[in-house]
Amino acid sequence: MKTMTAIAAALVLTAAGPALAQEHDHGAHGSHGSHQAQGHGDHGHQHADFESGRFHVRVDGPAQPIGDVILIPGLTSSPEIWDGLTDELKGRYRVHRVHVQGFAGAPAEDNATGPVSAPVAEDLARYIAEQNLDRPVVIGHSMGGTIGMMLAARHPDSVGRLMVVDMVPFMGLMFGNANATPESIAPLADQIHAGMAGGTREAYDAQATTAINGMINTESLRAGPIQDMKTSDQQTAANAYRELLVTDLRPELPRITAPTTVLYVKFNYPGMTNEMVDGIYRGSFATLPSARFKRIDDSAHFIMLDQPAQFAAEVNAFLE
């Protein structure tokens, strides 16, 4: 049973793998590595005054917020996936939407080589300190969930609450048996990385459409994430995906002191039941027994797009 569920989960979690590396066109976006706080008429947000070659941050909210919420998107995604939630929260909270360099039109800068999630998490800890944020809420989707877990485990005093949206602490486990380790997964991760980094744009474009179709049920909302993929740096995406495959955060989860909620969906694979998926998630987070779990039905991977009202309701409950 364990092997079957692991294989089934792998097919879903890795469906987007090859499609997540795209050729890019950054000319219209400019450099974001050292944003000064400034208004942007197109979006109505400001960019935080923060120096980093790993990400830049869009900030929305009232003059006197009741708290701060940091939103981290997934692999090749842009901050726009959080537009609906930002509109829901920005009247009360100051919302910080992270845009990872190398994704969705942003130049790769320091993310051009090497790992992405771990150094982004470290710079987020610095961002929280330099912006004088008081234990903000952190919500991360997919790879953003990995970054959130890293941040909360490695800098537990920096995070007030943590929400992980449709991500497990060790993706590599989905590629093998229950005894899989980062070392045992590394050869496969290297093979996937080589394919992502060296493939043609045409091949990735074709696979991107298939991947998005599987990750977003709402057809009218697929175009934006597809465009984000196409305008992401190919090498950065490949490096980031490999890092996810060989990162096992389960030993670090006990260090997380922030109340944690995990939202997830049922794997879109024949034979999978709700109970099987529930078991996979609860088993994956066994080293964080205080975590709260909530399965969102009738949704694919992008819960905030497929079920925006339920997603907002879960976030609001989580904030209270």
Residue pairs with C-beta under 8 A, 6 or more apart in sequence:
2 177
2 178
3 177
3 178
4 271
5 272
5 276
5 279
5 280
6 173
6 174
6 175
6 176
6 177
6 178
6 280
7 174
8 267
8 269
8 271
8 272
8 276
9 174
9 267
9 269
9 277
9 280
10 174
10 175
11 267
11 269
12 214
12 267
12 268
12 269
12 301
13 168
13 171
13 174
13 267
14 174
14 175
14 192
15 210
15 211
15 214
15 215
16 75
16 211
16 212
16 214
16 215
17 192
17 196
17 241
18 192
18 195
18 196
18 199
18 203
18 204
18 207
19 204
19 207
19 208
19 209
19 210
19 211
19 212
19 229
20 75
20 76
20 196
20 208
20 211
20 229
20 232
20 237
20 241
21 196
21 197
21 199
21 204
21 232
21 234
21 235
21 237
21 238
21 241
22 76
22 201
22 204
22 205
22 208
22 229
22 230
22 231
22 232
22 234
22 237
23 201
23 204
23 230
23 234
24 105
24 230
24 231
24 232
24 233
24 234
25 105
25 231
26 105
26 106
26 107
26 231
26 233
28 105
29 105
29 106
29 107
30 107
31 107
31 109
32 47
32 56
32 99
32 101
32 106
32 107
32 109
33 51
33 52
33 53
33 56
33 101
33 107
33 109
33 110
34 51
34 52
35 47
35 48
35 49
35 50
35 56
35 57
36 47
36 49
37 46
37 47
37 48
37 49
37 59
38 46
38 47
39 46
40 46
40 47
43 58
44 60
45 58
45 59
45 60
45 97
46 58
46 59
46 60
47 56
47 57
47 58
47 59
48 56
48 57
48 58
48 59
48 96
48 127
48 131
50 56
50 57
50 127
50 130
50 131
52 110
52 123
52 126
52 127
53 101
53 109
53 110
53 111
54 100
54 101
54 109
54 110
54 111
54 116
54 119
54 120
54 123
55 98
55 99
55 100
55 101
55 120
55 123
55 124
56 98
56 99
56 101
56 106
57 96
57 97
57 98
57 99
57 127
58 79
58 96
58 97
58 99
59 94
59 95
59 96
59 97
60 86
60 90
60 94
60 95
60 97
61 89
61 90
61 92
61 93
61 94
61 95
62 90
62 91
62 92
62 94
65 92
65 93
65 94
66 92
66 93
67 92
67 93
67 94
67 134
67 136
67 137
67 160
67 319
68 93
68 94
68 95
68 96
68 133
68 134
68 136
68 137
69 89
69 93
69 94
69 95
69 96
69 136
69 137
69 138
69 139
69 319
70 96
70 98
70 124
70 128
70 133
70 136
70 137
70 138
70 139
71 79
71 82
71 85
71 86
71 95
71 96
71 97
71 98
71 139
71 140
71 144
72 98
72 100
72 124
72 138
72 139
72 140
72 141
72 144
72 145
72 147
72 148
73 79
73 81
73 82
73 97
73 98
73 99
73 100
73 103
73 104
73 141
73 142
73 143
73 144
74 81
74 140
74 141
74 142
74 143
74 144
74 145
74 167
75 103
75 142
75 143
75 237
75 240
75 241
75 244
76 103
76 104
76 225
76 228
76 229
76 232
76 237
77 103
77 104
77 141
77 142
77 144
77 225
77 228
78 99
78 103
78 104
78 105
78 224
78 228
79 97
79 98
79 99
79 104
80 104
80 224
80 228
81 141
81 224
81 225
81 302
81 304
81 305
82 95
82 97
82 304
84 304
84 305
84 308
84 311
84 312
85 95
85 139
85 304
85 308
85 311
85 312
85 315
86 95
86 97
88 312
88 315
88 316
89 95
89 315
93 137
93 319
96 127
96 133
96 136
98 120
98 124
98 144
99 106
100 106
100 111
100 116
100 120
101 107
101 108
101 109
101 110
101 111
101 236
102 108
102 109
102 111
102 112
102 116
102 232
102 233
102 236
102 237
102 240
103 228
103 232
103 233
103 236
103 237
104 228
104 231
104 232
105 228
105 231
105 232
107 233
108 233
108 235
108 236
110 119
111 119
111 120
111 233
111 236
111 239
111 240
112 233
112 235
112 236
113 235
113 239
114 239
115 239
115 240
115 243
116 143
116 236
116 239
116 240
116 243
117 143
117 146
117 147
117 150
117 240
117 243
117 244
117 247
118 150
118 243
118 247
120 147
121 147
121 150
121 151
121 154
121 155
122 154
124 147
124 151
124 158
125 151
125 154
125 155
125 158
127 133
128 136
128 155
128 158
129 158
134 160
135 157
135 158
135 159
135 160
135 258
136 158
136 159
136 160
137 159
137 160
137 161
137 162
137 163
137 318
137 319
138 148
138 151
138 152
138 159
138 160
138 161
138 162
138 163
138 258
139 148
139 162
139 163
139 165
139 315
140 146
140 147
140 148
140 149
140 162
140 163
140 164
140 165
140 167
141 165
141 166
141 167
141 302
141 303
141 304
142 165
142 166
142 167
142 301
143 167
143 240
143 244
144 165
144 167
145 164
145 165
145 166
145 167
146 167
146 169
146 244
146 247
146 249
148 159
148 162
148 163
148 164
149 162
149 164
149 167
149 169
149 249
149 252
149 253
149 256
150 249
150 252
151 158
151 159
152 158
152 159
152 162
152 255
152 256
152 257
152 258
152 260
153 249
153 252
153 253
153 255
153 256
154 252
154 255
156 255
156 256
156 257
156 258
157 257
159 256
159 258
160 258
161 258
161 259
161 260
161 261
161 318
161 319
162 256
162 258
162 259
162 260
162 261
163 260
163 261
163 262
163 263
163 315
163 318
164 260
164 261
164 262
164 263
165 263
165 264
165 303
165 304
166 263
166 264
166 265
166 301
166 303
168 174
168 280
168 281
168 284
168 285
169 248
169 249
169 250
169 253
169 284
169 285
170 180
170 182
170 247
170 248
170 249
170 250
170 284
171 244
171 245
171 247
172 180
172 181
172 182
172 184
172 185
172 189
172 245
172 246
172 247
172 248
173 180
173 248
173 284
175 185
175 188
175 245
176 184
176 185
181 248
182 246
182 247
182 248
185 245
185 246
186 246
188 245
189 242
189 245
189 246
190 242
192 241
192 242
192 245
193 238
193 239
193 241
193 242
196 204
196 234
196 237
196 238
196 241
197 234
197 235
197 238
197 239
201 234
204 229
204 234
205 230
208 226
208 229
208 230
209 226
211 229
212 222
212 225
212 226
212 229
213 222
214 268
214 300
214 301
215 225
215 300
215 301
215 302
216 222
216 225
216 300
216 301
216 302
216 305
216 306
217 298
217 299
217 300
217 306
218 305
218 306
221 302
221 305
221 306
225 302
225 305
229 237
250 284
250 286
250 287
251 287
253 285
253 287
253 288
254 287
254 288
256 288
259 290
259 292
260 288
260 290
260 291
260 292
261 291
261 292
261 293
261 294
261 314
261 318
262 281
262 285
262 291
262 292
262 293
262 294
263 294
263 295
263 296
263 303
263 311
263 314
264 277
264 281
264 293
264 294
264 295
264 296
265 277
265 295
265 296
265 297
265 299
265 300
265 301
265 303
266 272
266 273
266 274
266 277
266 295
266 297
267 277
268 300
274 295
274 297
277 295
278 293
278 295
281 293
281 295
282 293
285 291
285 293
294 314
296 303
296 307
296 310
296 311
296 314
298 306
298 307
299 306
299 307
299 310
300 306
303 310
303 311
304 311
